[in-house]
Amino acid sequence: MFWHDRDLASDARAFLATQDRVLSYAEVFDAGETLYRGCSRGVVVLLCDRSPETITAYVGALRAGLVPLLLDGSAPPAATARALEAYRPAYLFSSRGAAPEGFTPLARLGGEGVLFAAPDPATTPLGEDLALLIPTSGSTGDPKSVRITGHNLQSCTDAICDYLAMAEDRVTVTLLPLHYSYGLSVLHNTMNVRGRIALTELSVLDRELFGYLERQGVTDLAGVPFIFEILRRSRLPEGLAKSLVCVTQAGGRLDPRITKHFLELFSGTGTRYFTMYGQTEAAPRISYVPPEAGLEKLGTVGVAIACGRVSIDGDQEGELIYSGENVALGYAVGHADLARGDDFKGVLRTGDLATLDGDGFITITGRLKRFIKLHGTSVNLDHVESVLIGAGIDCMVVGRENRITICYRGAAPAEVRDVVNRNFSFHPSTLGLQEVDTLPRTASGKPDYVAALAAYGDAR
């Protein structure tokens, strides 16, 4: 597995780079082993950010045989509390040294990183193959997680590194959260070839970002649609443009016109641009568009990665079915599910409607489930709705990519916003509120989400 020791020369290579320090693989491995020394196998919650401490705690947990549960370190306390209640972990790590009441410090890492022992850990046995838990719904506190094995991670990482032609001289950067499977995958790919990853909390909106990437000699840039929408309006520094080897986009549909812009921008420069598609349940990659087919297959999400295959549950259009070694074990909604075996058995029903052309290229045409992406982060609309209803808000929640709308009645707008802000971390630009006299219903009395989205989807 890519998180295990290799030869001395490989593990002496630079791994994590920031503005002011560089850590080798050996240094990260040693620090992780010290952090978890004496810890028995159990779930460790990681309150994630993009710091060396978070990555050290993550890698150390994998090496020690613990099961990391990745949570957004910036999520509202109520969201974190729901996950802690559901999973009752044995440990919690925070790079900022903060933990809920009752957690006891066990070990320190770096300046502020602290590993805590939990006050009331569950005694549920963990499945033998269980290696990682990633929530399905970003930072909303929905306790549903994907149960992933080490073999899932390694098989998917090998396939990605193959089509990206990854090598040890690559310098990657992720502008994405590490609790998000795409951001985590960038880390895995880098480790697999013993490359270097440039760490930063800067975003694509920060002017200093490009200068930092140029100084680090970044070769690989990964982003979600929002990032590429911003990059389209920016001019890459000459040094960064020359150093880039590979640019990847995933995390939701990008306007084909923007994809075309980048394919043409990088054409003939030596930089390869990949459109990709995946789900956390596939650890996390399903398909990619080879750069040489980018313009011809514009609008598709490509062909299946090497360790899997795809099919359509239908004649011309139907649910996309993915089968492969990287398909996770299944889901968990709490600690009682962590002893479960393989529910998926290598087959993932994606919930996406799709077509397949004669060359095996996939085009996503719609969605079966009530999930949307907010700037690359998956959000379960049913969970958001249930939290609001539980707080006394009579509502329906609908959405489309990068937009969520709450239709409500019998409450003040400030009351609705207060519940949202206490439980979620949605950016204001993605949220709309619509007061209604009557919530739309179908003839059978069920919520009419189609009608609500059509009528109120653009509410502010």
N, C-alpha and C positions, 0 to 999 in steps of 0.2 A: 504494500500500500504506500502511497506517496508520502504519508506522514511518518513512515518508519525510517530508521537510520539507513544511510547508504555508505559509500566509501568516504574516507576522510577528506579527499579533495572535493567531492560534491558538497558535503555538509559544511565545509569551510567557506563556501561561496556566500556572497552577500545575499540576504533574503529580504529583510524589511528596511526600507530607507525612508527617512523623514527629512525635514529641513535641517536638522542638527545631529542626526545620528544614523548609523547603519548597524544592523544586527545580522550575524550569520545564521545559517540554519542550525549549526551546532549550539550557538548561544540561545536561540529560541527553544530548541529541544531541551537543553539543560534547565532553563528557567521554568519551563512547563513541568518538568519532572519534579523540581523542587517545590513548585506550587502545590502539586497534588500528592506529595509524599504522605503515605499513611492513609490516603482516602480509599474507601472501599467502593466497589462498582455501584453506581446509582446515577440519577439524573442530576446534572448541574445546569442551572439556568445561567445563561450568559446575557447580561444587559449590554447589547452590542453597540459599539461605535467603530470608527475606522482608525483605531489606535493600535500601536504595536502590542499593548497589553491585552486587548481583546483577542488579537490573533494568537498571541502566545498562549492565552488561556484556552482558546478553541483547539489549537493543535495539541496542546498538552493533554486536554481531556480525551481526544481521540487516542493518543499514544498510551494513556493510562487505562483505557478501557471503560471510561465513564461515558455517559450519553449526554452530549450537549443539547439543550433546548434553547434555541436562539430567539431572543426577544429584542425588540427595539428599545435601546437604552434611553431614548427620548420620548417614549410613549407616556401618556398620562398615567398617574399612579393607579387609577381605577382599572385600566386595561391590564397593567402588569399584575395587579392583585387577582384578577380573574384567572390568569394563567397559573399563578402560584397556588391558588386554591384548587384548581383542577388537577395539577400534577404533583403537588406536595413533594418538591424536589429534595434531594439530600443536601445539595450545596447551591450557592449562588455566587457568581463573580461579577464585580462591578469595577470598571477601570477608574471610576470616580470615587470609589470607597464608600458608597452609600448603599444601604439595604433597608428593607422594611423592618419594623420593630420586631424584636425577638430573634433576629439572625445574629449569630456569634462569630466574630472574626477568627479565622483559622490561620491564614498565611497572607503575606503581602507580596506584591509584584510591582516593581517600578516605583514611581513617585506616589501614586494614589491607589493603585489597583489592590483590591482586597478580595480574598476568597472567604466566604462565610459558610458556616454550618447552619442548616435550616432547623427551626424549632420542632417541627413535627413531620419528619419525612415519612412518605408512604413505605410500606413494607412489601408492596407488590413486586414479585420477581420480574426482572427484565428479560425479554426475549434474547436468546443467545446471539442472534445475528444483528440485533438492534444497535446501530452506531450513532444515529443522529435524529433529532426531531426539529422540523421546521414548520412553523405555523403557516396555514394556508391563506391567511388573510391579513398580512402586513402587521400594522400596529394597532388594530382595533380591539385587541384583547379576546377575540374569538379563540377559544381554547383548542379548536380543531387543528391538529398537526399531521404532517406526513411522517411516517415511520420509514427510515432509510437505513440500508445496510452499507457496510464498507465496500462490498462487491458492487453495489449500485453506483457508489461514488467513483470507484476506480474504473469500472467499465465505461462509464460516461466520459470521465476525464480523459481516458486513453483515446476514445473516439474523437473528442473535440481537439485534443492536441495533434492528432493525425491530420485532420482537414485544415487546421490552422497552421500546420507545419511548425509547431512550437519547438524552440531550442533553448539551450541554457543561456544564450546571450540576449534573450528577450527581456525587456523591462516593461512591465505592465503597470497599469493604473486602473483602479476602479473608482468611479465617481458615484458608486452605488452602495447602499447599506450592506453590511456583511450578514445581516439577518435575512436578507433577500437572496433567494437561491441563485440569481444571475450574478450578483456581486460576489457571492461565495464561490461560484464556479470559476471566476477569474483568479481567485486565490488558489484554488485547487490546480488549475492549469499551470500556474506559475510554479507551484511546488513540484508538480509532476516532472518538470524538466530542470528543476533547480535554477530557475530564473530569479530575477529580482522584482519586487513590487514596490512602487513608489506610493507611499501613504500620505493622504492629505484629507483634511476636513473641508477644504475649499470646494465650492460648487462651480458649475459652468458659468454662473452669474458673477463670480468674483474675478476682477481684472487681473489679480495676481496669479491666477491658475495657470495660464499658458506659459508664463515665465518660469514657473516652478517645473512644469512638465518638460520644458525645453532644457532646463539645467539638469534634470534627472536623466535626460536622454531617452525618454519614453518611446518605446517601439509599438506598444499595443494599447489601444484606447477602446473602451467598452461603454456603451450608453443605451438608454431607453429613448423612446421617441421624443420626449420633452428636451433631452439634451441635444439631439440632432436638430430640432427646430431652432434652438438657440445657436448652435454651431453654424448653421446655414447663414446666419446674419453676421458671423464673426470671421475674421481673417486669421488663419493659423500663422504663428510666427515662422519665419523661414527655417530656423533650426529645427523646430518641431515637425514641420512638414517634411523635411528631409529625413528625419529619424524614424518616422512612422512606417511600420512594416504591415500592420494589421489593424483594421478598424471593424468592430462588430456592433450590430444593433439587434436588440431583442426586447422583450418586455411589453409587447403590444404592437398594434398596427401603426406603421409610419406611412404617411401620405406617399404614394408611389412617386409623386413629383419630387419629393425631397430625397427619396432613395435614388432616383435618377440623377439628381444634382450631385450627390456624393460619388456615385459610380463614374460619372463623367469627370468630376474634379480629380479623382485619384487615378483615372485611366492614364497609363503611360508613366506614372510616377514611381512605380515599385511598391505602392501601398495597395494592399488587397482589402476590399470592402465586402463584408459578409452580412446579409440579412439572415437572422436565425429565429427559430420558434421553439418553445419548450414549455414545460410545466414543472413545478416543484416535484410532482409525483414521478417525473422522469429523471430526476437528480442532476440537472434539470433540462437536458437538451433532447429534442425530438428530431429537428431537421435544420438544414442550412441551405442557402443558395450559393453555389460556387460562384466566385466573382466573374468568371468568364461567361456565365449564363445569366448574369444579373440583369442586363438590359432585355435580353430575349424573354426572360421569365419574370419580368417586372410585375409586381403585385402578388407573386406567389411567396410561400415561406420555404420553398426548396424541397429537397429530397431527404429521406430518413438518414440518420447518422449510421455509422458502420455497425454498431452493436444492436440495431433494431430494424423493424420494418413497419410499414403502415398499410392500412386498408380502410375502406369506406363501408359503413353499415347502411347500404342502400345501393341503388342502381347507378344514378349519375351524381347524386348528392346525398350525403348522410353524415352520421356522426363519425369523426375521425377516430380510428382505433389504432393504438400504438402497442407493439409487442417488442420486448427487448430485455437484455440483462440489467438495464438501468432502471426498470420499473420498480418502484418502491414496494414495501410489504403491504401497505394500506394506511389507514388513518388511525388516529387516536383522539379522543376528546377528554382524556384524563388518565390518571395513573393505572386504572383498572385495565386499560387497553394495552399496556406496555408488555404484557406477557403473550399477546396474540402472535400467531404465526403469520404466514404469507397469505393474505386475503386476495391480493391482486393476481398472484401466480403468473407474473410476467406480462399481464395484459392490462392496458390502461385505456379506459373509455374516457376520452379527453373532454367530452361535453361541448366540443366545437363542431359545428357543421362545416363540411369541406367537400371539395371535389379533387379528383386526381386526374392529371392529364396523361397522355400516352408515354411520357418520359418519367413518370413517377413524381412529378412536381405537385405539391399540395397548395391549394388555394383555400383559405379560410373564408367561409361565406356567412357565418353567423354563430350564435351561441345558444346552447340549450339551457345552461344553468344561470342562476342569478348572481353571477360574479362579474365585476368590471375591473378594469385597470385604472388606477389614478397615478399617472406619471410612473408607470411600471410596477406599482404595488397592487397586488390583487386584493380586492375588497368584497366581502360577502354581504350583499345587500340585505339578505334575510337576517343576518346577525345584527347589523346596524339597526334595522327596524325593530328587532326584539329588544334591544337595549333601550331604545326610545320608548317603546310601549311599556316596558318594565318601569320606566321612570314616570309614567303617567301621561305620556304624549300620545294622543290618538292620531296615528299617522300611517302613511305608506312611503316607502323609500324606493326610488327608481334611479336609474343612471345609465350612462353610456360612457365610453372611454373618456377619461379625464374630466368627468362631470357627474356629480351626485346631487339628486334633488329630493328634498323632504317635503312631502305634501302633508299638511297637518290641519287640524281643526280644534277649536275650543281652547287654544293656548296663545299666550303672547309670544311674539317673535323672540324676545329676549330670553324667555323661558326655554324655548327650543334650542337656541344657540348655547345657553348655559349647559344644557344636558350634553350637547354635541362636544363642547370644549372640554368638559370634564372626563369624557370617555374616549375621545378620538383626537387625532392630530391631523385632520384634514386641512390642507392649505385653503385659505379663504377663497382663492380663485376657482377652486373646484366645487364649491358648495353653493347650492341654491335652496331657498326656502319659499314655499308657496302655501299661503293660507287658503283653504277651500271650505265651502259650505258642506259639501258632500264628498266623501272619498269614493272614487270610481269603483263600481262592482260589475261583475259579469252577471248574466241572466241567472246563473246558479248561486249568486251571492258571494262568489269568491273575489278577492282583490283583482281588479283589472289593471294590471301593471302596464300593459300595452297602451291602453287609453290614457293612463296617467303620464306615461313618458311622452306620448304624442302631444298632450295638452300642456304639460308643465316642465318638460325636459330642459327648457332654456330659461327657467326662472332664476332670478338673481336674489 
